[in-house]
Amino acid sequence: MGFLNPGDQVFHHCYTTTQSEGTWTHLRKSGTALEGWVKDDLLPDGGSGYAC
């Protein structure tokens, strides 16, 4: 588990849609091996524009 701070650069890979929780984006924190899924409504830019 990890965390992001305001201003951290992340690379958005793709998004997926769940039946009950909306869309989630898979991302990686720049300069690290930290990666995972984040609910799109928590991301200031709304997440990835590419479906997985």
N, C-alpha and C positions, 0 to 999 in steps of 0.2 A: 504494500500500500504506500502511496506517496501523496504529495500535495503540490498544488501550483500556487504561486504568488502572483499578485497583479504585476503585469509587465513581463512575465516569463514568456519566452517564445515557444510556441508549440506547432507541430505539423499535424494537420488534419488528414487522416487517411480516407475514411468513408463513414457513412452512417447506416444505421439499421433502425427499423421501426418495430416497436412492441405493440401488442394488442391493448395493453392497459396503461403504459407509461410514456407513450409518445416516441420520439426519436432520440437516439444516442449516437455520439460520434466517437470513433476510435482515434486516439491521438497519441503523439509521442512528444515528450518534453525535449527541446533542443539541447544537444550536448550531453544527453544522458541516455540510459537504456530504459528509463521510466516511461511506460506506456500503459494505456488502459482505456476504458469506456467512461464517457462523461455524458450526463443527460444534457441535451441540447439547450434546454431553457436555462441552464446554469452558465452557458458560454455567451460572452458579450456579442459575438458575431453570429450566433445561432447555429454554429457547427458546420460540418462538411456539407458540400453540395453534391457529393458523389455517393451513390448507393453502393453498399458492399456486395 
